[in-house]
Amino acid sequence: MAEDIVLEKLAGIANEVIKDDSQYFLVSIKIKPTNNVKVYLDGDNGITIEKCIQFNRKMATIIEETGILPADNFSLEVSSPGIDTPLVLHRQYIKNKGRLLEVTLAEDVTETGKLIDVAEQNLVLEVTTGKGKKAVTQQKEIPFDQIKKAVVQIQF
């Protein structure tokens, strides 16, 4: 089976498994050449290891039953995308409101600021330039179609 068809079927299985728990959503699926399937799920309030294990077991059973991948020749990992993984879905931006975000724009300009609002077509970052008394804080509206990459920044 072509990889894109397998990915599509796996996405269907993942969405079927999480459909009754509306706070969870599929971010992406990757297949390595050794039939190692990596499913990345997230939740509006994050996702626990226990939930990942639960979804993994359900998915593995369905994959074996449907024969999408050889029953004795695949591995399945279900996890969250990880904090350093770029945001890809609108829902992930909403989930990360209030956090520091580094956004790389289409023209390779980088803006870093607090994500204060997420609309349908854009986001609003609160960006501070300068230090001390010369610091200037402004809100920048950034259209999603201008974003190359957006990564949540860890603050200590």
Secondary structure, DSSP 4 states (H G I P E B T S, - for coil): --HHHHHHHHHHHHHHHHTTSTTEEEEEEEEETTTEEEEEEEETT---HHHHHHHHHHHHHHHHHHTSS-TTS-EEEEE---TTSPP-SHHHHHHTTTSEEEEEETTS-EEEEEEEEE-SSEEEEEEEES-GGG-EEEEEEEEGGGEEEEEEPP--
